[in-house]
Amino acid sequence: MLNLDFSFYNWDVISNFILKGIGFSITLTIVATIGGVFFGTLLALMRLSGKKVLIAPATFYVNGMRSIPLVMVILWFFLLVPFMIGRPIGAEVSAYVTFIAFEAAYFSEIMRAGIQSISRGQVNAGMAVGMTYGQNMRLIVLPQAFRNMLPVLLTQTIVLFQDTSLVYAIGAYDMLKGFETAGKNYGRPIEAYLLAALIYFIICFALSFSVKQLHKKIAIIR
């Protein structure tokens, strides 16, 4: 029978070990989502441009990234880039760069589906009134694509938040690392991992519930 004891968790433990990790996990999720959507949208536009010179590299990048485990991308960047440039870049910077680069491949497929969901007739109507390709995308297609794909984008963001725990591989101080450190210091690693799992579950469940409510509102608007 496990002799669990959670009494060592007090405000000092939370403020000294946990909050710093939670802050980094949330910041990494937000930065990777914004960067991933931005570069993912560019990749999607390249793949839909109809020009081979743009389609080929974008397709190679997206398919390549989606074929490699995220933890491998994190490790390669963290170990190889300092070797190439001759100086360390730090675990946090490595995490930000690799997450943006990796998530861009996934967000690009979501945005590509969103753009293709807009009827060709709306694009033709925009061109008929003298809009350029860029104006069509910026004023007609992309706003609707973002709205249609918002639930999927947010679902991918929840997955991204869960994946932030992988930065343990390079020693970055995320939420899981915070619980792990507290557990080691007080000799209670099992309790630490159990509480970490509970916090991950609460955050992801709350976000998933919010996405479902948003999806219902968007369905009503349609």
Secondary structure, 3 states (H helix, E strand, C coil): CCCCCCCCCCHHHHHHHHHHHHHHHHHHHHHHHHHHHHHHHHHHHHHCCCCHHHHHHHHHHHHHHHCCCHHHHHHHHHHHHHHHHCCCCCHHHHHHHHHHHHHHHHHHHHHHHHHHCCCHHHHHHHHHCCCCHHHHHHHHHHHHHHHHHHHHHHHHHHHHHHHHHHHHHHCCCCHHHHHHHHHHHCCCHHHHHHHHHHHHHHHHHHHHHHHHHHHHHHHHHC
